[in-house]
Structures are given as C-alpha cells and as structure tokens.
C-alpha cells in the first residue's frame, strides 16, 4: 500500500503536517529529535570506549619468562 508514495506524496504529507501542527511545534519537535540523536551517539561512543578500556585492562603480557628470570623467582 505504501510502496508507491513517491516525492509528490511525501511533499503532500509534509504540507498537511505543517498545516496541522504549525511551524513552531514542528521546530520544537525537531530540536528534541536532534537532542535525542546527539544523546544516543554520545551513549554509543561512551559504551564503545568503556569496552575498549575493559579489553585493555584484561590484556596481559604473555611473553614467556627467560631461564634467568625463572631462577630468580
């Protein structure tokens, strides 16, 4: 049903929404959407950074000990 909307249909929907809600309400809504997207991106980057920090902490030096170091211990 919605497969053939096209550009004219989208423009008509945009005009109807603009008439129904007004420019001020749509502007405020878009501002809130922008803030939400910014918060989402920040959360994703913070989560990725936290995972990288956890991986860095769990990484260990796995080089084998030399014979002289074994004798010292």
N, CA, C and O atoms as a Tripos MOL2 file, in Angstrom:
@<TRIPOS>MOLECULE
protein
  292   291    73     0     0
PROTEIN
NO_CHARGES

@<TRIPOS>ATOM
      1 N           0.8240   -1.1970    0.0000 N.3       1 UNK1
      2 CA          0.0000    0.0000    0.0000 C.3       1 UNK1
      3 C           0.8690    1.2640    0.0000 C.2       1 UNK1
      4 O           0.6020    2.2070   -0.7450 O.2       1 UNK1
      5 N           1.9030    1.2750    0.8340 N.am      2 UNK2
      6 CA          2.7540    2.4640    0.9300 C.3       2 UNK2
      7 C           3.9810    2.3720    0.0230 C.2       2 UNK2
      8 O           4.9120    3.1640    0.1720 O.2       2 UNK2
      9 N           3.9980    1.4320   -0.9010 N.am      3 UNK3
     10 CA          5.1690    1.2640   -1.7600 C.3       3 UNK3
     11 C           5.2810    2.3460   -2.8240 C.2       3 UNK3
     12 O           6.3820    2.6010   -3.3100 O.2       3 UNK3
     13 N           4.1830    2.9930   -3.2040 N.am      4 UNK4
     14 CA          4.1970    3.9640   -4.3010 C.3       4 UNK4
     15 C           3.9070    5.3870   -3.8310 C.2       4 UNK4
     16 O           3.1730    6.1080   -4.5080 O.2       4 UNK4
     17 N           4.4480    5.8080   -2.7130 N.am      5 UNK5
     18 CA          4.1950    7.1750   -2.2390 C.3       5 UNK5
     19 C           4.9120    8.1770   -3.1340 C.2       5 UNK5
     20 O           4.2700    9.0740   -3.6800 O.2       5 UNK5
     21 N           6.1960    8.0500   -3.2950 N.am      6 UNK6
     22 CA          6.9630    8.9420   -4.1570 C.3       6 UNK6
     23 C           7.1510   10.3220   -3.5610 C.2       6 UNK6
     24 O           6.6820   10.6020   -2.4580 O.2       6 UNK6
     25 N           7.8360   11.1770   -4.2910 N.am      7 UNK7
     26 CA          8.1500   12.5280   -3.8400 C.3       7 UNK7
     27 C           6.9010   13.4090   -3.7090 C.2       7 UNK7
     28 O           6.7710   14.1050   -2.7020 O.2       7 UNK7
     29 N           5.9890   13.4130   -4.6670 N.am      8 UNK8
     30 CA          4.7940   14.2570   -4.5080 C.3       8 UNK8
     31 C           3.9580   13.8700   -3.2850 C.2       8 UNK8
     32 O           3.4160   14.7400   -2.6030 O.2       8 UNK8
     33 N           3.8560   12.5990   -3.0130 N.am      9 UNK9
     34 CA          3.1200   12.1410   -1.8400 C.3       9 UNK9
     35 C           3.7740   12.5820   -0.5470 C.2       9 UNK9
     36 O           3.0960   13.0030    0.3910 O.2       9 UNK9
     37 N           5.1010   12.4840   -0.5000 N.am     10 UNK10
     38 CA          5.8250   12.9210    0.6990 C.3      10 UNK10
     39 C           5.6800   14.4230    0.9160 C.2      10 UNK10
     40 O           5.5230   14.8820    2.0470 O.2      10 UNK10
     41 N           5.7340   15.1840   -0.1750 N.am     11 UNK11
     42 CA          5.5520   16.6350   -0.0490 C.3      11 UNK11
     43 C           4.1480   16.9750    0.4410 C.2      11 UNK11
     44 O           3.9790   17.8770    1.2610 O.2      11 UNK11
     45 N           3.1510   16.2630   -0.0530 N.am     12 UNK12
     46 CA          1.7870   16.4880    0.4000 C.3      12 UNK12
     47 C           1.6380   16.1700    1.8820 C.2      12 UNK12
     48 O           0.9860   16.9150    2.6140 O.2      12 UNK12
     49 N           2.2270   15.0890    2.3200 N.am     13 UNK13
     50 CA          2.1860   14.7300    3.7400 C.3      13 UNK13
     51 C           2.8820   15.7990    4.5720 C.2      13 UNK13
     52 O           2.3840   16.1660    5.6360 O.2      13 UNK13
     53 N           4.0210   16.3050    4.1110 N.am     14 UNK14
     54 CA          4.7510   17.3410    4.8410 C.3      14 UNK14
     55 C           3.9270   18.6160    4.9560 C.2      14 UNK14
     56 O           3.9230   19.2530    6.0100 O.2      14 UNK14
     57 N           3.2360   18.9950    3.8980 N.am     15 UNK15
     58 CA          2.4010   20.2020    3.9340 C.3      15 UNK15
     59 C           1.2370   20.0150    4.8920 C.2      15 UNK15
     60 O           0.9110   20.9290    5.6490 O.2      15 UNK15
     61 N           0.6070   18.8550    4.8720 N.am     16 UNK16
     62 CA         -0.5160   18.5970    5.7790 C.3      16 UNK16
     63 C          -0.0530   18.6390    7.2310 C.2      16 UNK16
     64 O          -0.7310   19.2170    8.0810 O.2      16 UNK16
     65 N           1.0910   18.0330    7.5210 N.am     17 UNK17
     66 CA          1.6240   18.0570    8.8870 C.3      17 UNK17
     67 C           1.9390   19.4870    9.3030 C.2      17 UNK17
     68 O           1.6520   19.8780   10.4350 O.2      17 UNK17
     69 N           2.5230   20.2690    8.4050 N.am     18 UNK18
     70 CA          2.8520   21.6660    8.7020 C.3      18 UNK18
     71 C           1.5890   22.4700    8.9970 C.2      18 UNK18
     72 O           1.5770   23.2810    9.9230 O.2      18 UNK18
     73 N           0.5340   22.2570    8.2250 N.am     19 UNK19
     74 CA         -0.7310   22.9810    8.4420 C.3      19 UNK19
     75 C          -1.3640   22.5620    9.7610 C.2      19 UNK19
     76 O          -1.8730   23.4050   10.5000 O.2      19 UNK19
     77 N          -1.3390   21.2670   10.0630 N.am     20 UNK20
     78 CA         -1.9930   20.7770   11.2800 C.3      20 UNK20
     79 C          -1.2740   21.2180   12.5540 C.2      20 UNK20
     80 O          -1.9200   21.6370   13.5150 O.2      20 UNK20
     81 N           0.0320   21.1300   12.5700 N.am     21 UNK21
     82 CA          0.7800   21.3760   13.8040 C.3      21 UNK21
     83 C           1.4050   22.7520   13.8840 C.2      21 UNK21
     84 O           1.6730   23.2250   14.9890 O.2      21 UNK21
     85 N           1.6440   23.4010   12.7960 N.am     22 UNK22
     86 CA          2.2670   24.7170   12.8200 C.3      22 UNK22
     87 C           3.7780   24.6360   12.8430 C.2      22 UNK22
     88 O           4.3630   23.6280   13.2410 O.2      22 UNK22
     89 N           4.3990   25.7280   12.4050 N.am     23 UNK23
     90 CA          5.8500   25.7640   12.2790 C.3      23 UNK23
     91 C           6.5460   25.6860   13.6380 C.2      23 UNK23
     92 O           7.5770   25.0250   13.7590 O.2      23 UNK23
     93 N           6.0090   26.3390   14.6480 N.am     24 UNK24
     94 CA          6.6480   26.3740   15.9630 C.3      24 UNK24
     95 C           6.7030   25.0120   16.6270 C.2      24 UNK24
     96 O           7.7250   24.6400   17.2040 O.2      24 UNK24
     97 N           5.6150   24.2710   16.5490 N.am     25 UNK25
     98 CA          5.5720   22.9630   17.1800 C.3      25 UNK25
     99 C           6.5120   21.9830   16.4750 C.2      25 UNK25
    100 O           7.1940   21.1920   17.1260 O.2      25 UNK25
    101 N           6.5420   22.0400   15.1490 N.am     26 UNK26
    102 CA          7.4270   21.1460   14.3930 C.3      26 UNK26
    103 C           8.8830   21.5020   14.6600 C.2      26 UNK26
    104 O           9.7300   20.6160   14.7770 O.2      26 UNK26
    105 N           9.1770   22.8000   14.7580 N.am     27 UNK27
    106 CA         10.5430   23.2320   15.0570 C.3      27 UNK27
    107 C          10.9910   22.7060   16.4150 C.2      27 UNK27
    108 O          12.1100   22.2110   16.5510 O.2      27 UNK27
    109 N          10.1310   22.8090   17.4100 N.am     28 UNK28
    110 CA         10.4540   22.2940   18.7420 C.3      28 UNK28
    111 C          10.6450   20.7870   18.7370 C.2      28 UNK28
    112 O          11.5390   20.2600   19.4000 O.2      28 UNK28
    113 N           9.7950   20.0990   17.9810 N.am     29 UNK29
    114 CA          9.9020   18.6450   17.8960 C.3      29 UNK29
    115 C          11.2170   18.2350   17.2430 C.2      29 UNK29
    116 O          11.8750   17.3020   17.7030 O.2      29 UNK29
    117 N          11.5990   18.9250   16.1770 N.am     30 UNK30
    118 CA         12.8590   18.5950   15.5020 C.3      30 UNK30
    119 C          14.0600   18.8810   16.4140 C.2      30 UNK30
    120 O          15.0650   18.1710   16.3690 O.2      30 UNK30
    121 N          13.9440   19.9290   17.2420 N.am     31 UNK31
    122 CA         15.0120   20.2080   18.2060 C.3      31 UNK31
    123 C          15.1640   19.0770   19.2060 C.2      31 UNK31
    124 O          16.2820   18.6890   19.5470 O.2      31 UNK31
    125 N          14.0380   18.5460   19.6790 N.am     32 UNK32
    126 CA         14.0810   17.4270   20.6170 C.3      32 UNK32
    127 C          14.6320   16.1690   19.9520 C.2      32 UNK32
    128 O          15.3800   15.4120   20.5700 O.2      32 UNK32
    129 N          14.2620   15.9490   18.6960 N.am     33 UNK33
    130 CA         14.7950   14.7970   17.9590 C.3      33 UNK33
    131 C          16.3160   14.9300   17.8160 C.2      33 UNK33
    132 O          17.0460   13.9520   17.9730 O.2      33 UNK33
    133 N          16.7790   16.1280   17.5210 N.am     34 UNK34
    134 CA         18.2220   16.3590   17.4070 C.3      34 UNK34
    135 C          18.9500   16.0970   18.7160 C.2      34 UNK34
    136 O          20.0290   15.5050   18.7230 O.2      34 UNK34
    137 N          18.3630   16.5350   19.8200 N.am     35 UNK35
    138 CA         18.9700   16.2770   21.1350 C.3      35 UNK35
    139 C          19.0030   14.7840   21.4330 C.2      35 UNK35
    140 O          19.9700   14.2720   21.9960 O.2      35 UNK35
    141 N          17.9380   14.0950   21.0480 N.am     36 UNK36
    142 CA         17.8910   12.6510   21.2690 C.3      36 UNK36
    143 C          18.9450   11.9130   20.4680 C.2      36 UNK36
    144 O          19.5840   10.9880   20.9700 O.2      36 UNK36
    145 N          19.1260   12.3240   19.2210 N.am     37 UNK37
    146 CA         20.1390   11.6930   18.3750 C.3      37 UNK37
    147 C          21.5310   11.9520   18.9350 C.2      37 UNK37
    148 O          22.3770   11.0580   18.9430 O.2      37 UNK37
    149 N          21.7700   13.1770   19.4040 N.am     38 UNK38
    150 CA         23.0670   13.5190   19.9890 C.3      38 UNK38
    151 C          23.3320   12.6860   21.2420 C.2      38 UNK38
    152 O          24.4390   12.1820   21.4320 O.2      38 UNK38
    153 N          22.3160   12.5410   22.0960 N.am     39 UNK39
    154 CA         22.4790   11.7400   23.3100 C.3      39 UNK39
    155 C          22.7250   10.2750   22.9640 C.2      39 UNK39
    156 O          23.5260    9.6090   23.6200 O.2      39 UNK39
    157 N          22.0410    9.7680   21.9350 N.am     40 UNK40
    158 CA         22.2410    8.3790   21.5180 C.3      40 UNK40
    159 C          23.6610    8.1610   21.0250 C.2      40 UNK40
    160 O          24.3040    7.1790   21.3940 O.2      40 UNK40
    161 N          24.1550    9.0710   20.1940 N.am     41 UNK41
    162 CA         25.5220    8.9460   19.6770 C.3      41 UNK41
    163 C          26.5380    9.0060   20.8090 C.2      41 UNK41
    164 O          27.5220    8.2660   20.8060 O.2      41 UNK41
    165 N          26.2990    9.8880   21.7790 N.am     42 UNK42
    166 CA         27.2200   10.0040   22.9130 C.3      42 UNK42
    167 C          27.2200    8.7150   23.7260 C.2      42 UNK42
    168 O          28.2730    8.2450   24.1580 O.2      42 UNK42
    169 N          26.0270    8.1410   23.9340 N.am     43 UNK43
    170 CA         25.9380    6.8860   24.6670 C.3      43 UNK43
    171 C          26.6410    5.7510   23.9610 C.2      43 UNK43
    172 O          27.3060    4.9370   24.6020 O.2      43 UNK43
    173 N          26.5050    5.6850   22.6430 N.am     44 UNK44
    174 CA         27.1650    4.6280   21.8740 C.3      44 UNK44
    175 C          28.6820    4.7900   21.9580 C.2      44 UNK44
    176 O          29.4010    3.8090   22.1510 O.2      44 UNK44
    177 N          29.1680    6.0150   21.8150 N.am     45 UNK45
    178 CA         30.6190    6.2200   21.8610 C.3      45 UNK45
    179 C          31.1660    5.9640   23.2640 C.2      45 UNK45
    180 O          32.2700    5.4390   23.4100 O.2      45 UNK45
    181 N          30.4000    6.3320   24.3000 N.am     46 UNK46
    182 CA         30.8350    6.0430   25.6670 C.3      46 UNK46
    183 C          30.8820    4.5400   25.9220 C.2      46 UNK46
    184 O          31.8000    4.0450   26.5740 O.2      46 UNK46
    185 N          29.8970    3.8200   25.4090 N.am     47 UNK47
    186 CA         29.8770    2.3690   25.5610 C.3      47 UNK47
    187 C          31.0380    1.7150   24.8460 C.2      47 UNK47
    188 O          31.6560    0.7920   25.3780 O.2      47 UNK47
    189 N          31.3430    2.1800   23.6480 N.am     48 UNK48
    190 CA         32.4730    1.6300   22.9020 C.3      48 UNK48
    191 C          33.7880    1.9200   23.6270 C.2      48 UNK48
    192 O          34.6730    1.0670   23.6890 O.2      48 UNK48
    193 N          33.9070    3.1330   24.1750 N.am     49 UNK49
    194 CA         35.1290    3.4900   24.9020 C.3      49 UNK49
    195 C          35.2730    2.6330   26.1520 C.2      49 UNK49
    196 O          36.3780    2.2090   26.4920 O.2      49 UNK49
    197 N          34.1590    2.3750   26.8380 N.am     50 UNK50
    198 CA         34.1900    1.5450   28.0460 C.3      50 UNK50
    199 C          34.6180    0.1170   27.6930 C.2      50 UNK50
    200 O          35.4010   -0.4930   28.4200 O.2      50 UNK50
    201 N          34.1080   -0.4150   26.5820 N.am     51 UNK51
    202 CA         34.5090   -1.7590   26.1610 C.3      51 UNK51
    203 C          35.9890   -1.8060   25.8080 C.2      51 UNK51
    204 O          36.6740   -2.7720   26.1440 O.2      51 UNK51
    205 N          36.4880   -0.7750   25.1360 N.am     52 UNK52
    206 CA         37.9120   -0.7340   24.7970 C.3      52 UNK52
    207 C          38.7660   -0.6760   26.0610 C.2      52 UNK52
    208 O          39.8100   -1.3230   26.1330 O.2      52 UNK52
    209 N          38.3270    0.0990   27.0610 N.am     53 UNK53
    210 CA         39.0720    0.1880   28.3090 C.3      53 UNK53
    211 C          39.0840   -1.1590   29.0300 C.2      53 UNK53
    212 O          40.1150   -1.5640   29.5670 O.2      53 UNK53
    213 N          37.9470   -1.8550   29.0440 N.am     54 UNK54
    214 CA         37.8880   -3.1700   29.6770 C.3      54 UNK54
    215 C          38.7900   -4.1630   28.9630 C.2      54 UNK54
    216 O          39.4610   -4.9690   29.6070 O.2      54 UNK54
    217 N          38.8090   -4.1090   27.6280 N.am     55 UNK55
    218 CA         39.6790   -5.0090   26.8660 C.3      55 UNK55
    219 C          41.1420   -4.6900   27.1200 C.2      55 UNK55
    220 O          41.9650   -5.6020   27.2010 O.2      55 UNK55
    221 N          41.4780   -3.4190   27.2470 N.am     56 UNK56
    222 CA         42.8670   -3.0360   27.5040 C.3      56 UNK56
    223 C          43.3040   -3.5000   28.8890 C.2      56 UNK56
    224 O          44.4460   -3.9260   29.0650 O.2      56 UNK56
    225 N          42.4140   -3.4240   29.8700 N.am     57 UNK57
    226 CA         42.7510   -3.8630   31.2220 C.3      57 UNK57
    227 C          42.9310   -5.3760   31.2900 C.2      57 UNK57
    228 O          43.7760   -5.8760   32.0330 O.2      57 UNK57
    229 N          42.1330   -6.0990   30.5110 N.am     58 UNK58
    230 CA         42.1970   -7.5570   30.5790 C.3      58 UNK58
    231 C          43.3500   -8.1270   29.7550 C.2      58 UNK58
    232 O          43.7010   -9.2970   29.9080 O.2      58 UNK58
    233 N          43.9350   -7.3170   28.8890 N.am     59 UNK59
    234 CA         45.0680   -7.7910   28.0900 C.3      59 UNK59
    235 C          46.2820   -7.9480   28.9970 C.2      59 UNK59
    236 O          46.6030   -7.0650   29.7930 O.2      59 UNK59
    237 N          46.9320   -9.0620   28.8640 N.am     60 UNK60
    238 CA         48.0850   -9.3300   29.7280 C.3      60 UNK60
    239 C          49.3230   -9.5620   28.8790 C.2      60 UNK60
    240 O          49.2380   -9.8840   27.6940 O.2      60 UNK60
    241 N          50.4530   -9.3950   29.5020 N.am     61 UNK61
    242 CA         51.7120   -9.6780   28.8370 C.3      61 UNK61
    243 C          51.9180  -11.1910   28.8730 C.2      61 UNK61
    244 O          52.0490  -11.7780   29.9470 O.2      61 UNK61
    245 N          51.9460  -11.8140   27.7100 N.am     62 UNK62
    246 CA         52.0470  -13.2690   27.6540 C.3      62 UNK62
    247 C          53.4060  -13.7350   27.1400 C.2      62 UNK62
    248 O          53.5380  -14.8630   26.6640 O.2      62 UNK62
    249 N          54.4090  -12.8740   27.2330 N.am     63 UNK63
    250 CA         55.7380  -13.2890   26.7960 C.3      63 UNK63
    251 C          56.2900  -14.2970   27.7900 C.2      63 UNK63
    252 O          56.1250  -14.1170   28.9960 O.2      63 UNK63
    253 N          56.9370  -15.3470   27.3200 N.am     64 UNK64
    254 CA         57.4690  -16.3660   28.2380 C.3      64 UNK64
    255 C          58.6520  -15.8200   29.0260 C.2      64 UNK64
    256 O          59.3930  -14.9520   28.5640 O.2      64 UNK64
    257 N          58.7990  -16.3550   30.2220 N.am     65 UNK65
    258 CA         59.9250  -15.9320   31.0660 C.3      65 UNK65
    259 C          61.2010  -16.5950   30.5630 C.2      65 UNK65
    260 O          61.1890  -17.7330   30.0920 O.2      65 UNK65
    261 N          62.2890  -15.8660   30.6720 N.am     66 UNK66
    262 CA         63.5680  -16.4550   30.2770 C.3      66 UNK66
    263 C          64.0790  -17.3270   31.4230 C.2      66 UNK66
    264 O          63.5520  -17.2720   32.5350 O.2      66 UNK66
    265 N          65.1030  -18.1270   31.1470 N.am     67 UNK67
    266 CA         65.6510  -19.0430   32.1520 C.3      67 UNK67
    267 C          66.2120  -18.2890   33.3510 C.2      67 UNK67
    268 O          66.0880  -18.7590   34.4820 O.2      67 UNK67
    269 N          66.8340  -17.1190   33.1270 N.am     68 UNK68
    270 CA         67.4230  -16.3810   34.2430 C.3      68 UNK68
    271 C          66.3300  -15.8000   35.1420 C.2      68 UNK68
    272 O          66.5120  -15.7110   36.3570 O.2      68 UNK68
    273 N          65.2130  -15.4100   34.5650 N.am     69 UNK69
    274 CA         64.1180  -14.8710   35.3770 C.3      69 UNK69
    275 C          63.4670  -15.9670   36.2030 C.2      69 UNK69
    276 O          63.0080  -15.7050   37.3140 O.2      69 UNK69
    277 N          63.4150  -17.2040   35.6790 N.am     70 UNK70
    278 CA         62.8550  -18.3270   36.4190 C.3      70 UNK70
    279 C          63.7230  -18.6480   37.6260 C.2      70 UNK70
    280 O          63.2090  -18.9790   38.6940 O.2      70 UNK70
    281 N          65.0420  -18.5500   37.4600 N.am     71 UNK71
    282 CA         65.9570  -18.8530   38.5510 C.3      71 UNK71
    283 C          65.8470  -17.8320   39.6690 C.2      71 UNK71
    284 O          66.0480  -18.1680   40.8360 O.2      71 UNK71
    285 N          65.5310  -16.5840   39.3270 N.am     72 UNK72
    286 CA         65.4160  -15.5340   40.3470 C.3      72 UNK72
    287 C          64.1750  -15.7280   41.2130 C.2      72 UNK72
    288 O          64.1700  -15.3460   42.3830 O.2      72 UNK72
    289 N          63.1440  -16.3060   40.6580 N.am     73 UNK73
    290 CA         61.8810  -16.4550   41.3940 C.3      73 UNK73
    291 C          61.8910  -17.6350   42.2650 C.2      73 UNK73
    292 O          60.9060  -17.9030   42.9520 O.2      73 UNK73
@<TRIPOS>BOND
     1     1     2 1
     2     2     3 1
     3     3     4 2
     4     3     5 am
     5     5     6 1
     6     6     7 1
     7     7     8 2
     8     7     9 am
     9     9    10 1
    10    10    11 1
    11    11    12 2
    12    11    13 am
    13    13    14 1
    14    14    15 1
    15    15    16 2
    16    15    17 am
    17    17    18 1
    18    18    19 1
    19    19    20 2
    20    19    21 am
    21    21    22 1
    22    22    23 1
    23    23    24 2
    24    23    25 am
    25    25    26 1
    26    26    27 1
    27    27    28 2
    28    27    29 am
    29    29    30 1
    30    30    31 1
    31    31    32 2
    32    31    33 am
    33    33    34 1
    34    34    35 1
    35    35    36 2
    36    35    37 am
    37    37    38 1
    38    38    39 1
    39    39    40 2
    40    39    41 am
    41    41    42 1
    42    42    43 1
    43    43    44 2
    44    43    45 am
    45    45    46 1
    46    46    47 1
    47    47    48 2
    48    47    49 am
    49    49    50 1
    50    50    51 1
    51    51    52 2
    52    51    53 am
    53    53    54 1
    54    54    55 1
    55    55    56 2
    56    55    57 am
    57    57    58 1
    58    58    59 1
    59    59    60 2
    60    59    61 am
    61    61    62 1
    62    62    63 1
    63    63    64 2
    64    63    65 am
    65    65    66 1
    66    66    67 1
    67    67    68 2
    68    67    69 am
    69    69    70 1
    70    70    71 1
    71    71    72 2
    72    71    73 am
    73    73    74 1
    74    74    75 1
    75    75    76 2
    76    75    77 am
    77    77    78 1
    78    78    79 1
    79    79    80 2
    80    79    81 am
    81    81    82 1
    82    82    83 1
    83    83    84 2
    84    83    85 am
    85    85    86 1
    86    86    87 1
    87    87    88 2
    88    87    89 am
    89    89    90 1
    90    90    91 1
    91    91    92 2
    92    91    93 am
    93    93    94 1
    94    94    95 1
    95    95    96 2
    96    95    97 am
    97    97    98 1
    98    98    99 1
    99    99   100 2
   100    99   101 am
   101   101   102 1
   102   102   103 1
   103   103   104 2
   104   103   105 am
   105   105   106 1
   106   106   107 1
   107   107   108 2
   108   107   109 am
   109   109   110 1
   110   110   111 1
   111   111   112 2
   112   111   113 am
   113   113   114 1
   114   114   115 1
   115   115   116 2
   116   115   117 am
   117   117   118 1
   118   118   119 1
   119   119   120 2
   120   119   121 am
   121   121   122 1
   122   122   123 1
   123   123   124 2
   124   123   125 am
   125   125   126 1
   126   126   127 1
   127   127   128 2
   128   127   129 am
   129   129   130 1
   130   130   131 1
   131   131   132 2
   132   131   133 am
   133   133   134 1
   134   134   135 1
   135   135   136 2
   136   135   137 am
   137   137   138 1
   138   138   139 1
   139   139   140 2
   140   139   141 am
   141   141   142 1
   142   142   143 1
   143   143   144 2
   144   143   145 am
   145   145   146 1
   146   146   147 1
   147   147   148 2
   148   147   149 am
   149   149   150 1
   150   150   151 1
   151   151   152 2
   152   151   153 am
   153   153   154 1
   154   154   155 1
   155   155   156 2
   156   155   157 am
   157   157   158 1
   158   158   159 1
   159   159   160 2
   160   159   161 am
   161   161   162 1
   162   162   163 1
   163   163   164 2
   164   163   165 am
   165   165   166 1
   166   166   167 1
   167   167   168 2
   168   167   169 am
   169   169   170 1
   170   170   171 1
   171   171   172 2
   172   171   173 am
   173   173   174 1
   174   174   175 1
   175   175   176 2
   176   175   177 am
   177   177   178 1
   178   178   179 1
   179   179   180 2
   180   179   181 am
   181   181   182 1
   182   182   183 1
   183   183   184 2
   184   183   185 am
   185   185   186 1
   186   186   187 1
   187   187   188 2
   188   187   189 am
   189   189   190 1
   190   190   191 1
   191   191   192 2
   192   191   193 am
   193   193   194 1
   194   194   195 1
   195   195   196 2
   196   195   197 am
   197   197   198 1
   198   198   199 1
   199   199   200 2
   200   199   201 am
   201   201   202 1
   202   202   203 1
   203   203   204 2
   204   203   205 am
   205   205   206 1
   206   206   207 1
   207   207   208 2
   208   207   209 am
   209   209   210 1
   210   210   211 1
   211   211   212 2
   212   211   213 am
   213   213   214 1
   214   214   215 1
   215   215   216 2
   216   215   217 am
   217   217   218 1
   218   218   219 1
   219   219   220 2
   220   219   221 am
   221   221   222 1
   222   222   223 1
   223   223   224 2
   224   223   225 am
   225   225   226 1
   226   226   227 1
   227   227   228 2
   228   227   229 am
   229   229   230 1
   230   230   231 1
   231   231   232 2
   232   231   233 am
   233   233   234 1
   234   234   235 1
   235   235   236 2
   236   235   237 am
   237   237   238 1
   238   238   239 1
   239   239   240 2
   240   239   241 am
   241   241   242 1
   242   242   243 1
   243   243   244 2
   244   243   245 am
   245   245   246 1
   246   246   247 1
   247   247   248 2
   248   247   249 am
   249   249   250 1
   250   250   251 1
   251   251   252 2
   252   251   253 am
   253   253   254 1
   254   254   255 1
   255   255   256 2
   256   255   257 am
   257   257   258 1
   258   258   259 1
   259   259   260 2
   260   259   261 am
   261   261   262 1
   262   262   263 1
   263   263   264 2
   264   263   265 am
   265   265   266 1
   266   266   267 1
   267   267   268 2
   268   267   269 am
   269   269   270 1
   270   270   271 1
   271   271   272 2
   272   271   273 am
   273   273   274 1
   274   274   275 1
   275   275   276 2
   276   275   277 am
   277   277   278 1
   278   278   279 1
   279   279   280 2
   280   279   281 am
   281   281   282 1
   282   282   283 1
   283   283   284 2
   284   283   285 am
   285   285   286 1
   286   286   287 1
   287   287   288 2
   288   287   289 am
   289   289   290 1
   290   290   291 1
   291   291   292 2
@<TRIPOS>SUBSTRUCTURE
     1 UNK1         2 RESIDUE 1 A UNK
     2 UNK2         6 RESIDUE 1 A UNK
     3 UNK3        10 RESIDUE 1 A UNK
     4 UNK4        14 RESIDUE 1 A UNK
     5 UNK5        18 RESIDUE 1 A UNK
     6 UNK6        22 RESIDUE 1 A UNK
     7 UNK7        26 RESIDUE 1 A UNK
     8 UNK8        30 RESIDUE 1 A UNK
     9 UNK9        34 RESIDUE 1 A UNK
    10 UNK10       38 RESIDUE 1 A UNK
    11 UNK11       42 RESIDUE 1 A UNK
    12 UNK12       46 RESIDUE 1 A UNK
    13 UNK13       50 RESIDUE 1 A UNK
    14 UNK14       54 RESIDUE 1 A UNK
    15 UNK15       58 RESIDUE 1 A UNK
    16 UNK16       62 RESIDUE 1 A UNK
    17 UNK17       66 RESIDUE 1 A UNK
    18 UNK18       70 RESIDUE 1 A UNK
    19 UNK19       74 RESIDUE 1 A UNK
    20 UNK20       78 RESIDUE 1 A UNK
    21 UNK21       82 RESIDUE 1 A UNK
    22 UNK22       86 RESIDUE 1 A UNK
    23 UNK23       90 RESIDUE 1 A UNK
    24 UNK24       94 RESIDUE 1 A UNK
    25 UNK25       98 RESIDUE 1 A UNK
    26 UNK26      102 RESIDUE 1 A UNK
    27 UNK27      106 RESIDUE 1 A UNK
    28 UNK28      110 RESIDUE 1 A UNK
    29 UNK29      114 RESIDUE 1 A UNK
    30 UNK30      118 RESIDUE 1 A UNK
    31 UNK31      122 RESIDUE 1 A UNK
    32 UNK32      126 RESIDUE 1 A UNK
    33 UNK33      130 RESIDUE 1 A UNK
    34 UNK34      134 RESIDUE 1 A UNK
    35 UNK35      138 RESIDUE 1 A UNK
    36 UNK36      142 RESIDUE 1 A UNK
    37 UNK37      146 RESIDUE 1 A UNK
    38 UNK38      150 RESIDUE 1 A UNK
    39 UNK39      154 RESIDUE 1 A UNK
    40 UNK40      158 RESIDUE 1 A UNK
    41 UNK41      162 RESIDUE 1 A UNK
    42 UNK42      166 RESIDUE 1 A UNK
    43 UNK43      170 RESIDUE 1 A UNK
    44 UNK44      174 RESIDUE 1 A UNK
    45 UNK45      178 RESIDUE 1 A UNK
    46 UNK46      182 RESIDUE 1 A UNK
    47 UNK47      186 RESIDUE 1 A UNK
    48 UNK48      190 RESIDUE 1 A UNK
    49 UNK49      194 RESIDUE 1 A UNK
    50 UNK50      198 RESIDUE 1 A UNK
    51 UNK51      202 RESIDUE 1 A UNK
    52 UNK52      206 RESIDUE 1 A UNK
    53 UNK53      210 RESIDUE 1 A UNK
    54 UNK54      214 RESIDUE 1 A UNK
    55 UNK55      218 RESIDUE 1 A UNK
    56 UNK56      222 RESIDUE 1 A UNK
    57 UNK57      226 RESIDUE 1 A UNK
    58 UNK58      230 RESIDUE 1 A UNK
    59 UNK59      234 RESIDUE 1 A UNK
    60 UNK60      238 RESIDUE 1 A UNK
    61 UNK61      242 RESIDUE 1 A UNK
    62 UNK62      246 RESIDUE 1 A UNK
    63 UNK63      250 RESIDUE 1 A UNK
    64 UNK64      254 RESIDUE 1 A UNK
    65 UNK65      258 RESIDUE 1 A UNK
    66 UNK66      262 RESIDUE 1 A UNK
    67 UNK67      266 RESIDUE 1 A UNK
    68 UNK68      270 RESIDUE 1 A UNK
    69 UNK69      274 RESIDUE 1 A UNK
    70 UNK70      278 RESIDUE 1 A UNK
    71 UNK71      282 RESIDUE 1 A UNK
    72 UNK72      286 RESIDUE 1 A UNK
    73 UNK73      290 RESIDUE 1 A UNK
